[in-house]
Amino acid sequence: MNRISNSLVLIGILFSFASAQITTQINISSTYDDNLLRSHLPESDFVSDLGLNILYSPGKSNLRYFLNPDYFKYQINSTRNFFMNRLGFNNQIALNEEKNKIFYFGAEWDIRMNGSDYDYYDYNQLYAYANFNYNKGAFFLKSGYNYRYRSYSNIPELTNNRHYVFIQGNSSFPTRTSLILEADAGYKSFGGQELYALSGGGRGAGRMGGGYSTYSATQIPSLSQAVFLARVAQSIYTKMGIYIQYRKQISLNSNSSYSNQSDYYQDEELFDDPFSYESDQYSSQLTWMLPWNLKLQTGFSLSTKTYISENAFLSAEDSIGLGGIRKDEQKNFNFSLSKKFFPRKAWLKSLSIALNYSYILNESNSYWYDYKNNFASAGIRWNF
């Protein structure tokens, strides 16, 4: 680990000296996760993340290009190791002399690469977005559109196109209170057909459902949703603030047959597609800027999810889903403490360290989705 760390630091230094228009960031973190599969049968592991972020800005323009390779290494089950690579650009253009009307746009290309044992996670993704921002002092308006195309190399039936439009208003008041209201509309369509077994064993998060020999195919239906969000943020005093938020997600599909892929547990979208359920979420977060460049954040959320077309399984022996529509209730607590250092080095702008902890309790009427999950991480970041 020390050799890798020293090599990454050296790379960052070389990039920084090569051009004043290039900045680099190196991230190294280690996480202990006591339930990697988010299953009722926990499996723990240590996961290390080695990341490099290179940012290039030509001249004095607002145009920026970035490259962000990441390598994730599992200590116990090394066959899960994978690469994530991101390449893209973003730009912002002022539309008037006051510079309170800004057009912001960008695109990126993401690639995930796993080993042969888990190559069904592999994908290529194109993400593009365009936003318009209008800042009128105490009122801020933001609206935009984003598009994503994700292609799974080894499960092409789940290749999909996703569209989102949104509008957000933010108002500030003399009481140091801010109110944010947002409305989104999303649409997701799939590129192929899905296979499902006509007979055989039950589902199970985090395991392959073997033993099937007879399959049928059906076109995966498109999914659409509307999202409404309201947040109230209050500055308690100069360096402490808190917000309370409510988020509601509504399905716009009259009917659907889409079900999450419980065998593919590690990619969050395959395990729990946000388009596959309706939800209500209440959350709050406290941020406290402490002396000595310390930052403390702690938050809590409560979410209830009702799945559109996914049945609940009453036991491991239930292969049909006799529990009716699946419903989950999830509680989430998180805590983070970070500190930033500013060494008096010409080649190093800042150094940050962070400690994070999160706890998830998911209670479901479906046997396979009752789980608890603790994960704690420590990381260090160099900014050159």
C-alpha positions as CSV (number, residue, x, y, z in Angstrom):
1,M,0.0,0.0,0.0
2,N,2.9,2.4,0.8
3,R,4.4,1.8,-2.6
4,I,1.1,2.5,-4.3
5,S,0.6,5.6,-2.2
6,N,4.0,7.0,-3.0
7,S,3.6,6.3,-6.7
8,L,0.3,8.1,-6.8
9,V,1.8,11.1,-4.9
10,L,4.6,11.2,-7.4
11,I,2.2,11.1,-10.4
12,G,0.3,14.0,-8.9
13,I,3.4,16.1,-8.4
14,L,4.6,15.5,-12.0
15,F,1.2,16.5,-13.4
16,S,1.2,19.6,-11.2
17,F,4.6,20.7,-12.4
18,A,3.9,19.9,-16.1
19,S,1.3,22.6,-16.5
20,A,-0.3,25.3,-14.3
21,Q,-3.6,24.5,-16.1
22,I,-3.6,20.9,-14.8
23,T,-4.7,20.1,-11.3
24,T,-4.7,16.6,-9.7
25,Q,-6.4,15.0,-6.8
26,I,-5.4,11.6,-5.3
27,N,-7.8,9.7,-3.1
28,I,-7.0,6.6,-1.0
29,S,-9.7,5.1,1.3
30,S,-10.4,1.9,3.1
31,T,-13.9,0.7,4.1
32,Y,-15.1,-2.1,6.4
33,D,-18.5,-3.4,5.3
34,D,-20.2,-6.0,7.4
35,N,-22.9,-6.9,4.8
36,L,-21.5,-6.5,1.3
37,L,-24.5,-8.3,-0.3
38,R,-27.1,-6.4,1.8
39,S,-28.5,-9.8,2.6
40,H,-30.1,-11.5,5.6
41,L,-26.9,-13.6,5.7
42,P,-24.1,-11.0,6.2
43,E,-20.8,-11.3,4.4
44,S,-18.1,-8.8,5.5
45,D,-15.0,-7.5,3.8
46,F,-12.5,-4.7,3.6
47,V,-12.6,-2.6,0.4
48,S,-9.9,-0.2,-0.6
49,D,-10.4,2.5,-3.2
50,L,-7.4,4.1,-5.1
51,G,-8.5,7.0,-7.2
52,L,-6.9,9.7,-9.3
53,N,-8.7,12.8,-10.6
54,I,-7.0,14.9,-13.3
55,L,-8.6,18.3,-14.2
56,Y,-7.5,20.4,-17.2
57,S,-8.7,23.9,-17.8
58,P,-7.5,25.6,-21.0
59,G,-6.6,29.2,-20.6
60,K,-9.0,31.4,-18.5
61,S,-12.2,29.8,-19.9
62,N,-14.7,27.9,-17.8
63,L,-14.3,24.8,-19.9
64,R,-12.9,21.9,-17.9
65,Y,-11.8,18.4,-19.0
66,F,-11.5,15.6,-16.4
67,L,-10.2,12.1,-16.1
68,N,-11.0,9.9,-13.1
69,P,-9.8,6.3,-12.9
70,D,-10.6,4.3,-9.7
71,Y,-9.6,0.9,-8.6
72,F,-11.6,-1.0,-5.9
73,K,-9.8,-3.9,-4.2
74,Y,-11.4,-6.5,-1.9
75,Q,-9.2,-8.0,0.8
76,I,-11.0,-11.3,1.3
77,N,-12.7,-11.9,-2.1
78,S,-10.3,-10.5,-4.6
79,T,-12.4,-11.8,-7.5
80,R,-14.7,-8.9,-6.9
81,N,-12.0,-6.3,-7.7
82,F,-13.0,-3.8,-10.4
83,F,-12.0,-0.6,-12.2
84,M,-14.2,2.5,-12.7
85,N,-13.0,5.0,-15.3
86,R,-14.6,8.4,-16.0
87,L,-13.7,10.8,-18.8
88,G,-15.6,14.0,-19.6
89,F,-15.9,17.8,-19.7
90,N,-18.2,20.6,-18.4
91,N,-18.5,24.2,-19.2
92,Q,-20.5,27.3,-18.1
93,I,-21.4,30.3,-20.1
94,A,-22.7,33.6,-18.8
95,L,-25.7,34.8,-20.8
96,N,-25.7,38.4,-19.6
97,E,-23.2,41.0,-18.3
98,E,-24.4,40.7,-14.7
99,K,-23.5,37.0,-15.0
100,N,-26.6,36.0,-13.0
101,K,-27.9,33.9,-16.0
102,I,-25.7,30.9,-16.5
103,F,-25.9,28.1,-19.0
104,Y,-24.1,25.0,-17.7
105,F,-23.5,21.8,-19.7
106,G,-21.3,18.8,-19.9
107,A,-20.9,15.1,-20.7
108,E,-19.0,12.1,-19.4
109,W,-18.2,8.6,-20.4
110,D,-18.0,5.9,-17.7
111,I,-16.6,2.4,-17.9
112,R,-16.9,-0.4,-15.3
113,M,-14.6,-3.4,-15.7
114,N,-14.8,-6.5,-13.5
115,G,-13.0,-9.8,-13.5
116,S,-14.5,-12.8,-15.3
117,D,-16.4,-14.0,-12.2
118,Y,-18.4,-10.8,-12.0
119,D,-18.3,-9.5,-15.6
120,Y,-22.1,-9.2,-15.6
121,Y,-21.5,-5.9,-13.8
122,D,-19.5,-4.5,-16.7
123,Y,-21.0,-1.5,-18.5
124,N,-20.3,1.5,-20.7
125,Q,-22.2,4.7,-19.9
126,L,-22.7,8.0,-21.6
127,Y,-24.2,10.8,-19.5
128,A,-25.0,14.3,-20.8
129,Y,-26.7,17.3,-19.2
130,A,-27.7,20.9,-19.7
131,N,-28.9,23.3,-17.0
132,F,-30.0,26.9,-16.9
133,N,-29.3,28.9,-13.6
134,Y,-30.9,32.3,-12.8
135,N,-29.6,34.0,-9.6
136,K,-31.8,36.9,-8.5
137,G,-30.3,37.6,-5.1
138,A,-32.6,36.0,-2.5
139,F,-34.1,33.8,-5.3
140,F,-32.3,31.2,-7.3
141,L,-33.9,29.2,-10.2
142,K,-32.4,26.1,-11.8
143,S,-33.9,24.0,-14.5
144,G,-32.5,21.4,-16.9
145,Y,-32.4,18.1,-18.7
146,N,-30.1,15.1,-18.4
147,Y,-29.8,12.0,-20.5
148,R,-28.0,8.7,-19.8
149,Y,-27.3,5.6,-21.9
150,R,-26.0,2.6,-20.0
151,S,-25.0,-0.6,-21.9
152,Y,-24.4,-3.8,-19.9
153,S,-21.9,-6.0,-21.8
154,N,-23.1,-9.3,-20.6
155,I,-26.8,-8.6,-19.7
156,P,-27.8,-6.7,-22.9
157,E,-31.5,-7.0,-22.0
158,L,-31.0,-4.4,-19.2
159,T,-29.2,-1.9,-21.5
160,N,-31.3,1.3,-21.0
161,N,-31.9,4.9,-21.9
162,R,-32.9,7.3,-19.1
163,H,-34.2,10.9,-19.5
164,Y,-34.8,13.5,-16.7
165,V,-36.2,17.0,-16.7
166,F,-36.3,19.1,-13.5
167,I,-37.0,22.6,-12.2
168,Q,-35.8,23.9,-8.8
169,G,-36.5,27.1,-6.9
170,N,-34.5,28.3,-3.9
171,S,-35.4,31.3,-1.8
172,S,-33.5,32.8,1.1
173,F,-35.1,34.9,4.0
174,P,-33.7,37.4,6.5
175,T,-34.1,34.8,9.2
176,R,-31.2,32.9,7.6
177,T,-33.7,30.3,6.4
178,S,-33.7,28.8,2.9
179,L,-36.5,27.0,1.2
180,I,-35.9,24.7,-1.8
181,L,-38.7,23.2,-3.9
182,E,-38.0,20.8,-6.8
183,A,-40.0,18.8,-9.3
184,D,-38.5,16.1,-11.6
185,A,-39.9,13.8,-14.3
186,G,-38.0,10.7,-15.4
187,Y,-38.4,8.1,-18.1
188,K,-36.4,4.9,-18.6
189,S,-36.6,2.4,-21.4
190,F,-34.8,-0.9,-21.9
191,G,-33.0,-2.2,-24.9
192,G,-33.9,-5.9,-24.9
193,Q,-35.9,-8.8,-23.5
194,E,-35.6,-10.3,-20.1
195,L,-35.6,-14.1,-19.4
196,Y,-37.4,-15.6,-16.5
197,A,-37.8,-19.1,-15.3
198,L,-41.1,-21.0,-15.7
199,S,-40.2,-23.4,-12.9
200,G,-37.5,-23.8,-10.2
201,G,-36.3,-22.3,-6.9
202,G,-36.9,-18.9,-5.3
203,R,-35.2,-15.6,-5.5
204,G,-32.4,-14.4,-3.2
205,A,-30.5,-11.2,-2.9
206,G,-26.8,-12.0,-3.3
207,R,-27.0,-15.5,-4.8
208,M,-27.4,-17.1,-8.2
209,G,-30.8,-18.8,-8.6
210,G,-29.5,-22.1,-10.1
211,G,-31.4,-25.1,-11.2
212,Y,-33.5,-23.6,-13.9
213,S,-33.7,-25.2,-17.3
214,T,-36.8,-23.7,-18.9
215,Y,-37.1,-20.0,-19.7
216,S,-39.5,-17.6,-21.3
217,A,-38.8,-14.1,-22.7
218,T,-40.7,-10.9,-22.5
219,Q,-40.1,-7.3,-23.5
220,I,-39.0,-5.3,-20.5
221,P,-41.5,-2.5,-20.0
222,S,-40.4,1.2,-19.9
223,L,-40.7,3.0,-16.5
224,S,-41.6,6.6,-15.7
225,Q,-41.8,8.6,-12.5
226,A,-42.4,12.0,-11.0
227,V,-40.4,13.3,-8.0
228,F,-41.3,16.2,-5.7
229,L,-38.9,17.5,-3.1
230,A,-39.1,20.2,-0.4
231,R,-36.2,21.2,1.9
232,V,-36.0,23.8,4.7
233,A,-32.5,24.8,5.7
234,Q,-31.7,26.9,8.8
235,S,-28.5,28.5,9.8
236,I,-28.3,28.1,13.6
237,Y,-25.4,30.3,13.9
238,T,-22.4,31.3,11.7
239,K,-20.8,27.9,11.4
240,M,-23.7,25.5,12.0
241,G,-26.7,24.7,9.9
242,I,-29.4,22.1,9.6
243,Y,-31.9,21.0,7.0
244,I,-35.1,19.0,7.0
245,Q,-36.3,17.4,3.7
246,Y,-39.3,15.5,2.4
247,R,-39.1,13.7,-0.9
248,K,-41.9,11.9,-2.7
249,Q,-41.5,9.6,-5.7
250,I,-44.6,8.5,-7.7
251,S,-44.7,6.0,-10.5
252,L,-46.4,7.2,-13.7
253,N,-46.9,3.6,-15.0
254,S,-50.5,2.2,-14.9
255,N,-49.0,-1.3,-14.8
256,S,-45.6,-2.9,-15.1
257,S,-44.0,-6.3,-14.9
258,Y,-40.5,-5.0,-14.1
259,S,-38.6,-6.8,-11.2
260,N,-35.2,-6.1,-9.8
261,Q,-32.4,-8.5,-10.5
262,S,-31.8,-10.0,-7.1
263,D,-28.9,-12.1,-8.3
264,Y,-26.9,-9.0,-9.1
265,Y,-26.5,-7.5,-5.7
266,Q,-23.4,-5.3,-6.0
267,D,-24.5,-2.8,-8.7
268,E,-27.0,-0.7,-6.7
269,E,-29.2,0.0,-9.8
270,L,-29.5,-3.7,-10.6
271,F,-30.2,-4.6,-7.0
272,D,-32.7,-1.8,-6.4
273,D,-33.7,0.3,-9.5
274,P,-35.0,3.7,-8.4
275,F,-37.7,3.5,-11.1
276,S,-39.1,0.2,-9.7
277,Y,-40.9,1.6,-6.6
278,E,-42.8,4.6,-5.2
279,S,-41.5,6.1,-2.0
280,D,-41.7,8.7,0.8
281,Q,-38.5,9.8,2.4
282,Y,-37.9,12.1,5.4
283,S,-34.4,13.2,6.1
284,S,-32.3,15.7,8.1
285,Q,-28.7,16.6,8.3
286,L,-26.6,18.8,10.6
287,T,-23.4,20.4,9.4
288,W,-21.0,22.0,11.9
289,M,-17.8,23.8,10.8
290,L,-15.5,23.4,13.8
291,P,-12.2,25.2,14.6
292,W,-9.0,23.9,13.1
293,N,-10.6,23.3,9.7
294,L,-12.7,20.4,11.1
295,K,-16.1,19.6,9.6
296,L,-18.7,17.4,11.2
297,Q,-21.8,16.1,9.5
298,T,-24.5,13.8,10.8
299,G,-27.8,12.8,9.3
300,F,-30.8,10.5,9.5
301,S,-33.4,9.4,7.0
302,L,-36.5,7.3,7.0
303,S,-37.8,5.8,3.7
304,T,-40.9,3.8,2.8
305,K,-40.9,2.0,-0.5
306,T,-43.8,0.3,-2.3
307,Y,-42.7,-1.7,-5.3
308,I,-44.7,-1.4,-8.5
309,S,-44.8,-5.1,-9.6
310,E,-42.4,-7.0,-7.3
311,N,-43.8,-9.7,-5.1
312,A,-42.8,-10.4,-1.5
313,F,-41.4,-13.8,-0.7
314,L,-42.5,-15.2,2.7
315,S,-39.6,-17.6,3.2
316,A,-36.7,-19.3,1.4
317,E,-39.1,-22.0,0.3
318,D,-41.5,-19.6,-1.3
319,S,-40.8,-19.7,-5.0
320,I,-43.9,-17.8,-6.2
321,G,-44.0,-14.7,-4.0
322,L,-47.1,-15.2,-1.8
323,G,-46.7,-12.1,0.3
324,G,-48.3,-9.7,-2.1
325,I,-46.6,-6.5,-3.3
326,R,-43.2,-6.0,-1.7
327,K,-42.9,-3.1,0.8
328,D,-39.7,-1.9,2.5
329,E,-39.0,0.5,5.3
330,Q,-35.4,1.7,5.5
331,K,-33.7,3.7,8.3
332,N,-30.3,5.2,7.6
333,F,-27.9,7.0,10.0
334,N,-24.6,8.5,8.9
335,F,-21.8,10.4,10.5
336,S,-18.6,12.0,9.0
337,L,-15.7,14.0,10.4
338,S,-13.1,15.6,8.1
339,K,-10.2,17.9,8.5
340,K,-8.3,19.9,5.9
341,F,-4.6,20.8,6.1
342,F,-2.9,23.5,4.1
343,P,0.8,22.6,4.0
344,R,3.2,25.3,3.1
345,K,4.4,23.5,0.0
346,A,4.4,24.9,-3.5
347,W,3.5,21.6,-5.0
348,L,0.7,20.7,-2.5
349,K,-2.4,22.9,-2.2
350,S,-4.2,20.9,0.5
351,L,-4.5,17.6,2.3
352,S,-7.8,16.2,3.7
353,I,-8.6,13.3,5.9
354,A,-12.0,11.9,6.6
355,L,-13.8,9.4,8.8
356,N,-17.2,8.1,7.9
357,Y,-19.8,5.7,9.4
358,S,-23.2,4.7,8.1
359,Y,-25.8,2.3,9.4
360,I,-28.8,0.9,7.4
361,L,-31.7,-1.0,8.7
362,N,-34.0,-2.4,5.9
363,E,-37.2,-4.1,7.1
364,S,-39.2,-5.8,4.4
365,N,-42.2,-8.0,4.0
366,S,-40.0,-10.0,1.6
367,Y,-37.8,-12.6,3.2
368,W,-34.7,-11.8,1.1
369,Y,-34.6,-8.1,1.8
370,D,-34.5,-8.0,5.6
371,Y,-31.0,-6.8,6.4
372,K,-28.7,-4.6,8.5
373,N,-25.6,-3.0,7.2
374,N,-22.8,-1.2,9.0
375,F,-19.9,0.3,7.1
376,A,-17.1,2.6,8.3
377,S,-14.3,4.1,6.2
378,A,-11.2,6.3,6.5
379,G,-9.7,8.2,3.7
380,I,-7.0,10.7,2.7
381,R,-7.0,13.1,-0.2
382,W,-4.1,15.1,-1.8
383,N,-4.9,18.2,-3.9
384,F,-2.0,19.4,-6.1
